[in-house]
Amino acid sequence: MANLVTVSQIADQLCEPPQRVAYIIRKYRIKAVERIGLIRLFDERQVKAIQQGLYGIQIRRGA
């Protein structure tokens, strides 16, 4: 099975608040690879997409 992570784990990996990660997931409509109850699981490809979305927020904020 692939290495799947939760929103909180993604936030920890990227040193970002979980709310910001959840915002990017909603904004870009990133679908979870798998769900266990209410917990959404994402793969590495999706984590990279989330990271790019967060990078876009930081660029705009710095301008």
N, C-alpha and C positions, 0 to 999 in steps of 0.2 A: 504494500500500500504506500502511496506517495506520502511525503511529509506534509501533513495538513496542519494549519495553525488557525487560532481564533483571532478575533479582532483585538483582544487584549494582548495576545502574544505578538501580533503585528506591531501594535503600539509600542511595546517594550523593545522590539528589535529595532524600530526606526526612531526611538527616543521622541515619540510624539504623544500627545494626549489621546486617549481612546476616542474622545468625541470627534476629534479632527479626522481620525482614520475612518470612523463611521460616516462622517460627512462625505468623504471622498467616495466611499462605497455607494452611498445613496446618489451622489451627484452623477457618477459615471455608470450607475446601475450595474454594478459588478455582482454577478450572481454567485452564490456560494457553490462550491463543488459538491459539498455534502452538508447535511444538517443532522444534528443529534438533538432532538427536542427543539429548544429555542436557540441552541448554539449553532452558529454558522462556521463552517470550516472552509479555508481558502488554500490554494496551492501556491507554489513559488512563483509561477507566471503571474498570478493575480497580485501577489505581494509586490512584484516589480511595477505593475500598473498602478497600484496604490501609491507606491513611492514616487512615481512620476507625477501623479496628481498632487501629492503633497509638495513636490518641488515647484510645480506651477503656482501654488498658493504663495510660497515663500518668495518667488521671483516678483509676483505682482505686489506683494506686501512691501518689498524693499524698494520698489520704484517710486 
